[in-house]
Amino acid sequence: MGQTAMSRVFLVVLGVLLVLFEGPATAGPDNVVFPAYQDHVVVAEIDRADIKEVRQIYATSEALKMARAGQPLPTGTVLTLVHFKAKVTPTGELVTDPNGRLVKGDLDRIGVMEKRAGWGAEYADDVRNGEWEYALFRPDGARNDQANVKACFQCHKPKAAQDSVFRLEELRRSK
């Protein structure tokens, strides 16, 4: 192999190595990909009559396994909050089922929090939520780039003792 060919091979190998061994990804919601949440476990369904919304919380099975065992949520945990508009009558009254629960209407948005080793290190301590990142997606799965994910960090920050998860105890008690 000639010098030029070896130089090209060296540059290609160097480029591949740089891609494979680059440092942690930059902080931000772009790290979070739209999850196959329908394959995850429904942990809770929450009626929010105050905002005319029904929410479903999904968790990965590995996260549930660790939570049930009283262990920390592992890297790779994905928690998904699926927001549905609650059905309303033509006069604006909430529609309920025979059990008094709100009836789900159209899918409105999908919120995702994902935990990965090393994530969050770039955030200041007053914002950082452990190794969590947040993203908001539209019903079609497209990322909502206008979403204020800073509000997610601010809302979850007081739950630091619970790994920044509001319903950690429900995860631990889930079946």
C-alpha positions, 0 to 999 in steps of 0.5 A: 500500500502506498504512502497516500493510501496509508494516510487516507486509511489513517485519517478514516480510522482516526475519524472513526475513533474520534466519533466513538470516543468523544466525551459526553454529549452536550447537555440538552433535550436533544439527548432524549429520543422519542421513546417506544413508551407503549412497550413500557409499563403504565405506572399511574393514570392521573386525572387533572380536572383543574386543567382538563387533562388525563395523564398516564405515566410509563416506566421502563421495566428495568426501572420498575424492577430496581425501584421495587427492590428499593434500588436507585433508578438505573442509567437508561431509565425512561419515564414518560408522561403522556398528556391527553385532553380530557373529553368535555361536553359541548357546554365545556363540562368534563365527561366522566366514566361510570367510575367517576374518572375523566375520559381521555380525549385527544393525545396532546403531548408527551413529556420524557425524562431520561437518565444516563450516566454523565448527563447533567454534569454540564448544568449548574448545581441550582438547576441540575437534576442528577443525571436526568434530561427532559424533552417534550414531544408532539403527538406525532413524535416530533420534538417540540423545540419551543418547549421550556424544558428549564421548567422541568428542571425547576419543577423536579429540583425539589425532589432531589432526595427522590432522584428528582422523580415525583412518583418514586414511591408509586414506582416502588409499589407498582405491580 
